[in-house]
Amino acid sequence: MDYVSALVPPVVMAAFFIGLVVTIVKSQGGPNKAKEDEAVDSVLGRAESVQQAPRTGGV
């Protein structure tokens, strides 16, 4: 019975990992893609519009 208790944690972790990958793959594209693209575009637009003023004078 030691081999069963040794195999249970890796099997459970593998099942969880497979479920995670399936969930990630299913959430790509589809109706969510437009919302995700819009969110990324807005963040990139804000990042590009914010520019640091050059430092004058100095050390």
DSSP file (Angstrom, degrees, kcal/mol; ACC not computed):
  #  RESIDUE AA STRUCTURE BP1 BP2  ACC     N-H-->O    O-->H-N    N-H-->O    O-->H-N    TCO  KAPPA ALPHA  PHI   PSI    X-CA   Y-CA   Z-CA
    1    1 A M     >        0   0    0      0, 0.0     4,-1.7     0, 0.0     3,-0.3   0.000 360.0 360.0 360.0 -13.7    0.0    0.0    0.0
    2    2 A D  H  >  +     0   0    0      1,-0.2     4,-1.7     2,-0.2     5,-0.2   0.870 360.0  57.2 -63.6 -34.8    3.0    2.3    0.3
    3    3 A Y  H  > S+     0   0    0      1,-0.2     4,-1.5     2,-0.2    -1,-0.2   0.841 104.1  52.9 -67.2 -30.3    3.1    2.6   -3.5
    4    4 A V  H  > S+     0   0    0     -3,-0.3     4,-1.6     2,-0.2     3,-0.2   0.939 110.4  45.9 -68.3 -46.1   -0.5    3.9   -3.6
    5    5 A S  H  < S+     0   0    0     -4,-1.7    -1,-0.2     1,-0.2    -2,-0.2   0.779 112.7  52.6 -68.5 -24.4    0.2    6.6   -1.1
    6    6 A A  H  < S+     0   0    0     -4,-1.7    -1,-0.2    -5,-0.2    -2,-0.2   0.798 112.9  43.7 -77.9 -28.9    3.4    7.5   -3.0
    7    7 A L  H  X S+     0   0    0     -4,-1.5     4,-1.9    -3,-0.2     5,-0.2   0.692  95.6  76.3 -90.0 -20.0    1.5    7.8   -6.3
    8    8 A V  H  X S+     0   0    0     -4,-1.6     4,-2.6     1,-0.2     5,-0.2   0.935  92.2  49.9 -63.0 -49.8   -1.5    9.8   -5.2
    9    9 A P  H  > S+     0   0    0      0, 0.0     4,-2.5     0, 0.0     5,-0.2   0.927 112.9  45.8 -59.7 -45.0    0.1   13.3   -4.8
   10   10 A P  H  > S+     0   0    0      0, 0.0     4,-2.4     0, 0.0    -2,-0.2   0.891 113.7  50.0 -64.2 -35.6    1.7   13.2   -8.3
   11   11 A V  H  X S+     0   0    0     -4,-1.9     4,-2.2     2,-0.2     5,-0.2   0.910 112.0  47.5 -67.4 -41.1   -1.5   11.9   -9.9
   12   12 A V  H  X S+     0   0    0     -4,-2.6     4,-2.3     2,-0.2    -1,-0.2   0.920 113.5  47.7 -65.4 -43.4   -3.6   14.6   -8.2
   13   13 A M  H  X S+     0   0    0     -4,-2.5     4,-2.5    -5,-0.2    -2,-0.2   0.888 111.2  51.3 -65.8 -38.1   -1.1   17.3   -9.2
   14   14 A A  H  X S+     0   0    0     -4,-2.4     4,-2.5    -5,-0.2    -1,-0.2   0.912 110.1  49.2 -64.9 -41.6   -1.1   16.0  -12.8
   15   15 A A  H  X S+     0   0    0     -4,-2.2     4,-2.2     2,-0.2    -2,-0.2   0.907 111.9  48.7 -63.6 -41.7   -4.9   16.1  -13.0
   16   16 A F  H  X S+     0   0    0     -4,-2.3     4,-2.3     2,-0.2    -2,-0.2   0.920 111.7  49.4 -63.1 -43.5   -4.9   19.6  -11.6
   17   17 A F  H  X S+     0   0    0     -4,-2.5     4,-2.5     2,-0.2    -2,-0.2   0.909 110.4  50.0 -64.2 -42.5   -2.3   20.7  -14.2
   18   18 A I  H  X S+     0   0    0     -4,-2.5     4,-2.4     1,-0.2    -1,-0.2   0.914 111.1  49.7 -62.3 -42.1   -4.2   19.2  -17.1
   19   19 A G  H  X S+     0   0    0     -4,-2.2     4,-2.3     2,-0.2    -2,-0.2   0.890 110.2  50.8 -62.4 -39.4   -7.4   20.9  -15.9
   20   20 A L  H  X S+     0   0    0     -4,-2.3     4,-2.4     2,-0.2    -2,-0.2   0.926 111.1  47.5 -63.8 -45.8   -5.5   24.2  -15.7
   21   21 A V  H  X S+     0   0    0     -4,-2.5     4,-2.5     1,-0.2    -2,-0.2   0.910 111.8  50.3 -63.6 -42.2   -4.1   23.9  -19.2
   22   22 A V  H  X S+     0   0    0     -4,-2.4     4,-2.5     1,-0.2    -1,-0.2   0.909 110.9  49.7 -62.7 -41.8   -7.5   22.9  -20.6
   23   23 A T  H  X S+     0   0    0     -4,-2.3     4,-1.6     2,-0.2    -2,-0.2   0.911 111.6  48.2 -63.6 -42.5   -9.1   26.0  -18.9
   24   24 A I  H  X S+     0   0    0     -4,-2.4     4,-0.6     2,-0.2    -2,-0.2   0.923 112.9  47.9 -63.9 -44.2   -6.4   28.3  -20.3
   25   25 A V  H >< S+     0   0    0     -4,-2.5     3,-0.9     1,-0.2    -2,-0.2   0.906 111.6  49.9 -64.9 -41.3   -6.8   26.9  -23.8
   26   26 A K  H 3< S+     0   0    0     -4,-2.5    -1,-0.2     1,-0.2    -2,-0.2   0.811 106.8  55.6 -67.3 -29.2  -10.6   27.2  -23.7
   27   27 A S  H 3< S+     0   0    0     -4,-1.6     2,-0.3    -5,-0.2    -1,-0.2   0.577  87.4  97.5 -82.7  -7.4  -10.5   30.8  -22.5
   28   28 A Q  S << S-     0   0    0     -3,-0.9     5,-0.1    -4,-0.6     4,-0.1  -0.603  88.6  -9.2 -80.7 140.0   -8.3   31.9  -25.5
   29   29 A G  S >  S+     0   0    0     -2,-0.3     3,-0.7     1,-0.1     4,-0.4  -0.251  90.7  88.8  74.5-163.2  -10.2   33.4  -28.4
   30   30 A G  T >> S-     0   0    0      1,-0.2     3,-1.0     2,-0.2     4,-0.6  -0.279 106.8 -26.1  69.0-154.7  -13.9   33.5  -28.8
   31   31 A P  H 3> S+     0   0    0      0, 0.0     4,-0.7     0, 0.0     3,-0.3   0.757 137.1  59.5 -67.5 -23.5  -16.0   36.3  -27.3
   32   32 A N  H <> S+     0   0    0     -3,-0.7     4,-2.6     1,-0.2     5,-0.2   0.741  88.8  74.2 -75.5 -21.0  -13.4   37.1  -24.7
   33   33 A K  H <> S+     0   0    0     -3,-1.0     4,-2.9    -4,-0.4     5,-0.2   0.900  93.7  50.4 -61.8 -42.3  -10.7   37.8  -27.2
   34   34 A A  H  X S+     0   0    0     -4,-0.6     4,-2.3    -3,-0.3    -1,-0.2   0.911 112.5  47.1 -63.5 -42.0  -12.1   41.2  -28.2
   35   35 A K  H  X S+     0   0    0     -4,-0.7     4,-2.2     2,-0.2    -2,-0.2   0.913 113.8  47.7 -66.1 -41.7  -12.3   42.3  -24.6
   36   36 A E  H  X S+     0   0    0     -4,-2.6     4,-2.4     2,-0.2    -2,-0.2   0.923 112.5  48.7 -65.4 -43.5   -8.8   41.1  -23.9
   37   37 A D  H  X S+     0   0    0     -4,-2.9     4,-2.6    -5,-0.2    -1,-0.2   0.899 111.1  50.6 -62.6 -40.2   -7.4   42.8  -27.0
   38   38 A E  H  X S+     0   0    0     -4,-2.3     4,-2.2    -5,-0.2    -1,-0.2   0.905 110.4  49.1 -64.5 -41.2   -9.2   46.0  -26.1
   39   39 A A  H  X S+     0   0    0     -4,-2.2     4,-2.1     2,-0.2    -2,-0.2   0.916 112.9  47.0 -64.8 -43.0   -7.8   46.0  -22.5
   40   40 A V  H  X S+     0   0    0     -4,-2.4     4,-2.7     1,-0.2     5,-0.2   0.919 111.4  51.5 -65.5 -42.8   -4.3   45.3  -23.8
   41   41 A D  H  X S+     0   0    0     -4,-2.6     4,-2.4     1,-0.2    -1,-0.2   0.893 109.9  49.2 -61.7 -39.7   -4.5   48.1  -26.4
   42   42 A S  H  X S+     0   0    0     -4,-2.2     4,-2.2     2,-0.2    -1,-0.2   0.901 111.9  48.1 -68.3 -38.6   -5.7   50.6  -23.8
   43   43 A V  H  X S+     0   0    0     -4,-2.1     4,-2.3     2,-0.2    -2,-0.2   0.922 113.4  47.3 -66.4 -42.7   -2.9   49.7  -21.4
   44   44 A L  H  X S+     0   0    0     -4,-2.7     4,-2.3     2,-0.2    -2,-0.2   0.894 110.8  52.6 -65.3 -38.3   -0.3   50.0  -24.2
   45   45 A G  H  X S+     0   0    0     -4,-2.4     4,-1.8    -5,-0.2    -1,-0.2   0.910 110.6  46.9 -63.1 -41.9   -1.8   53.3  -25.3
   46   46 A R  H  X S+     0   0    0     -4,-2.2     4,-1.4     1,-0.2    -1,-0.2   0.901 111.7  51.3 -65.8 -39.4   -1.6   54.7  -21.8
   47   47 A A  H  < S+     0   0    0     -4,-2.3    -2,-0.2     1,-0.2    -1,-0.2   0.881 111.7  46.9 -66.1 -37.6    2.0   53.5  -21.5
   48   48 A E  H  < S+     0   0    0     -4,-2.3    -1,-0.2     1,-0.2    -2,-0.2   0.840 110.0  52.9 -72.7 -32.1    3.0   55.1  -24.8
   49   49 A S  H  < S+     0   0    0     -4,-1.8     2,-0.8    -5,-0.2    -1,-0.2   0.754  94.7  78.3 -76.8 -22.6    1.4   58.4  -24.0
   50   50 A V     <  +     0   0    0     -4,-1.4     2,-0.4    -5,-0.1    -1,-0.1  -0.775  61.7 167.6 -90.3 114.5    3.1   58.7  -20.7
   51   51 A Q        -     0   0    0     -2,-0.8     2,-0.3     0, 0.0    -3,-0.0  -0.978  34.5-119.5-127.7 140.5    6.7   59.9  -21.3
   52   52 A Q        -     0   0    0     -2,-0.4     3,-0.1     1,-0.1    -2,-0.0  -0.557  29.5-117.6 -77.2 140.6    9.1   61.2  -18.8
   53   53 A A        -     0   0    0     -2,-0.3    -1,-0.1     1,-0.1     3,-0.0  -0.552  38.7-102.1 -72.4 139.8   10.4   64.7  -19.2
   54   54 A P        -     0   0    0      0, 0.0     2,-0.3     0, 0.0    -1,-0.1  -0.354  37.4-113.5 -64.4 143.8   14.1   64.8  -19.8
   55   55 A R        -     0   0    0     -3,-0.1     2,-0.3    -2,-0.0    -3,-0.0  -0.594  31.6-157.2 -79.2 135.2   16.1   65.8  -16.8
   56   56 A T        +     0   0    0     -2,-0.3    -3,-0.0    -3,-0.0    -1,-0.0  -0.833  54.2   5.5-112.9 152.9   17.9   69.1  -17.1
   57   57 A G  S    S+     0   0    0     -2,-0.3     2,-0.4     1,-0.1    -2,-0.0  -0.025  85.2 127.9  70.2 176.6   20.9   70.3  -15.2
   58   58 A G              0   0    0      1,-0.2    -1,-0.1     0, 0.0    -2,-0.0  -0.777 360.0 360.0 149.1-178.9   22.4   67.9  -13.0
   59   59 A V              0   0    0     -2,-0.4    -1,-0.2     0, 0.0    -2,-0.0   0.360 360.0 360.0-102.1 360.0   24.6   65.7  -11.2
